[in-house]
Amino acid sequence: MSHQPRKPNRTSGRSMSLRRAATKVVTDLQQAGHVAYWAGGCVRDEVLGLEPSDYDVATDARPEQVRQLFPRSRAVGESFGVVLVNLARHRIEVATFRTEWGYSDHRRPDGVTFSDAQHDAQRRDFTINGLFKDPVTNKVIDYVGGIDDLNAGIIRAIGEPRKRLEEDHLRALRAVRFAARFGYDIDPETAQEIRRTAAALSGVSRERIGLELEQMLTDMTRADAVCWMQQLALDAPVLTEPTNARTPTTLASLGEHRVAFGVALAAWALDRGVADDPQLDRRWRAAMKLSNHHQRLLGAILRDLPVLQSHWPNLAVPARKRLAAQSHFRHTLQLLTAVNSRQAGAISRDIKMLAAHAGGLAPTPLLDGKALIEMGMMPGPDFKQILDAVYDAQLDGEVTDAQQALSLARHLTGLSDDKSNQ
């Protein structure tokens, strides 16, 4: 699969305080006689001219030495040599150079030995993430060919792809995410091993899989990510359903901007032809450990999208207003825009007119249950029916004040004004 690398966003002043904090951590370590560099993704992003969201530091200083040098710090993985340094309102992760072995659980190493930068680079996942940078001299240190792969636009496992994937099978999805995000290709040997071991992804924590999927699908390169997953047969173990080769046209039509995870999932469901499955939100919740919010949003969008597509013109004004007032409505309309922009545009124009009609889309009800009790009604199932009917009349503009609302309620309950006042 061939991609054009994305145009980078140049570093902005917003992150400079974070960058200076990370530089100070390195400088303080070096002045104390230690080797220290920036490491991993922040170096990759700086080489690409992108703005890192965080900075990690790697050093030959032992955890206890790091903590002594930075009093405002705490160990977050001391057995792995990881210390979190608090500096100038920022948190910088400082890790001691290490060599790892084992990975019997296919996630964490069974053993760790502190080492040097060259050996530390060898334990990392992909060459583009195996770079170091000295911010004092501005020199990039590359032991794994990461610079060449950045220039060539290649995602390549460090060393033997089989070993890197056996250490953590989630790396298969990380390869896809990086390839999509940067518009890169995946090295053929790495891709072949990902495809060969795709089923092993079933053993990875569903929560970790869900977090990777959220990062992929909320990004504007979501369609490329899905294409890579399908090409490498990763969609089956991710979703615990048969692989699907359909082109993700709906995902692509969401445009080049971030969207809510639930919107992207609903678009993917349409592309896979499973959107009409009433149990889909539950199945995908289990497959990706979706939060309650994400599951509800996915289910609501898939429930209401057919209503917008097939029934909107025939809905009465109150029904339209009730639908448009739902918190998920804008997300449903966003998906409809990807499916049928002309229809979505017409509905958007309707919404503007409805918002200007009879108090808007969701005016405060003129009648409540307390008023019904004062009329002599006993709380029960009829309450909701009467309140809904009166509110519909309010949404339609037939009822405009509290007195009219009360009169309609009396009519619906069969009470005359005289009886209700006795």
LUMKEMAR-188037 format. One record per residue (C-alpha): residue in one letter; x, y negated, z. Coordinates in steps of 0.02 Angstrom, whole numbers, plus 50000, padded with zeros to 5 digits. Each point is the difference from the previous one (the first is absolute). Layout:
! residues N
AXYZ...
//
This chain:
! residues 422
M500005000050000S500774983649947H499714983650090Q500624982249988P500764994250165R498924987150086K500544982050004P500664996650176N499374986650117R501464989350053T500434998650183S499024986250086G500434989350149R498665008650103S501125015050036M501614990550032S499835000250190L499825018949992R501485001149883R501064989150114A499525010650149A500545015849908T501624991349948K500354995150180V499785018050058V501295005749873T501174985650041D499925003350188L500365018549973Q501474996149886Q500724987250121A499915013350136G501145010949892H498695011049916V499595004049820A498244993849962Y498964997549843W498244997449943A499335016849940G498675007749890G498494991649925C500484982250049V501615001649899R499065007349853D498764985650003E501364986850014V500935007449852L498374999249901G499684982150055L498485005150101E499564994150175P500285013850130S498595002250124D501255005950131Y501865002650024D500855015550070V501785000250063A501185015050001T501585000150105D501355010950076A499554993150172R499205012850114P498254996650069E500664995550172Q501234987649921V498604992049899R498924998250155Q501444992550099L500334987349862F498164995549982P499154999350172R498294997149920S499945017149920R499285017150033A500345017649938V498625006649887G500905015649943E501595000950101S500335018149954F500034994149819G501004984650044V498594987449971V499834984050103L498744986049974V500814982950023N498904985050040L500754984049935A499204983249960R498245007250002H500525013749879R500315018550025I501495007449911E500235018949997V501825004650031A500525018049967T501675008350028F500775008049845R499555018450009T500025016949914E498465011150016W499645018449979G498625012850024Y498284992749962S499095015950053D498384990150014H500304991849829R499974982750078R501274997550138P501795006650009D500405013750124G501694992150035V500884983349983T501844995450006F500594982049999S501114996749850D500474986449876A499144989949862Q500455012049860H499255015150088D498504989750057A499624995649819Q499965018449952R498565003950119R498814987249922D498635004149874F500344991049835T501534991449930I499144983149991N499695001350188G501775005750041L500844983049984F500854989450132K500384981449998D501164989350104P499054983550015V501584991350060T501015003649842N498455002849891K500765016449941V498905015149956I500725016950050D499415014349888Y500515017950034V498595008449903G499824991249832G498524989550054I500524984449905D500135009749837D498275007450028L499264982950042N500724993449838A499355015049902G498305000250085I500155017650071I499355008150160R501265013750038A500205010950154I501684998750088G500975016049977E498935015549966P498154995949976R499515016850076K500874995950164R499314982350009L498225006449975E500195014550121E500534987650133D498354990749981H498725004349867L499214982850018R501484993949898A499075006349847L498674986650027R501314987050043A500835003449832V498324996949915R499704984050099F501714992949958A499865004949816A498314991349987R500484984850103F501574996149902G499455006549831Y501405013050001D500165017649932I500335015050112D501615009449965P499535016149905E500865011550125T499154991350146A498315000349910Q500195018549959E500325004250183I498534989450057R498865009249879R500705017050050T499724996950185A498394989849987A498995012750100A501164997550148L499224982850024S498525009250077G501065002650155V500294981450027S498984990650130R498384993949922E500234983350087R501714997349920I499285004549830G498584987650026L501204986050045E501015003049842L498415000249895E499424983750078Q501634991549953M499875006649822L498184996749964T499884982650075D501454994149892M499724993649824T500985014849929R498705012350068A499595007449829D501835003949965A500135008450170V498515011249962C500705004349828W501625005450082M499085010350131Q498985008949867Q501515002849889L500965007750147A498475010050061L499994990850166D498184994649994A499415017750041P500925001950167V499654981750042L498125001449978T499855018750033E499065002249837P500485005749823T501214989149903N499204988049879A500754993349839R498744986149965T500724983049961P499714988150148T499174986449896T498944993150142L501514998350113A500934991049861S498514988449973L500054993950180G501324987949939E501684994050060H499564995550178R499845009150165V498325007950042A499265008250154F500475018250019G498165005149994V499784991249832A501505008949926L499415016850066A498274997249925A500804995549833W501065015850007A498445010250038L499184992949843D501545004149898R500045017850067G498145002549966V499575003950181A499144983850052D498285008350006D500555012650132P499024995050157Q501345008050111L501474991549914D500324987150136R500085014050130R501125011049895W501214986049961R499974994350180A500655017250049A501265000549857M500764983050040K499494997450183L499044984549948S499504987950136N498154997850040H500064983349909H500755007349841Q498795014649998R498494988850026L500564987949865L500315014049876G498305007850035A499064983449993I500804994849835L499615016749917R498214999350067D499634982449940L500944999649835P498655010049907V498694988150072L500904985249922Q500275009249837S498235006749975H498754991750116W500544982150035P498844991749870N498505009350073L500324996050182A498884987350086V500804984250068P500045006250181A500865016349949R501294990449898K500364988350144R500155014250126L501215009149886A501054984549964A500104995950186Q500865016550041S501824998150053H500585012349867F499044991949857R501464989649936H501045015849991T498645009149903L499884985249881Q501885000249980L499935018149944L498544996449884T501054986149921A501315013249957V498655011449928N498914987249912S500564982050015R498514993149903Q498755008350116A500994994550153G500014982249935A498115000049978I499755006450177S501204986850067R498964986549918D498435007650077I500834999550171K500374981449983M498174996549963L499415011250142A501194991150120A499144983649959H498255007250022A498935000550159G501364998150130G501345010049911L500505018249999A499905003650186P499064986550096T499695002150186P498355009750021L498524989350050L499255014450100D500765012250124G499425014450109K499724988850150A498674990549903L499125016349957I499985005250183E499254983250047M498655003649870G499545015650097M500915013249897M500875014550083P501775003649939G500025014449876P500295005349819D498794986749937F501114986350068K501315002249866Q498735001449860I499154983850051L501624990650028D500665005949832A498404994949911V500014982750078Y501864997849961D499715005349819A498654986649987Q501254987550073L501325005349873D498724998149862G499544982550056E498215004650045V500324996850185T500944984150043D499764997050187A499715009550162Q498124996750002Q499775007749828A501075014850054L498895002850152S498424998749895L500655013049878A500485011650143R498244998450074H499275004049832L501105015449980T499565006250175G498144996849976L499944987150138S499084983749977D500754983850063D498634999450135K500355017750063S501864997350005N499744984650110Q498845008450126
//
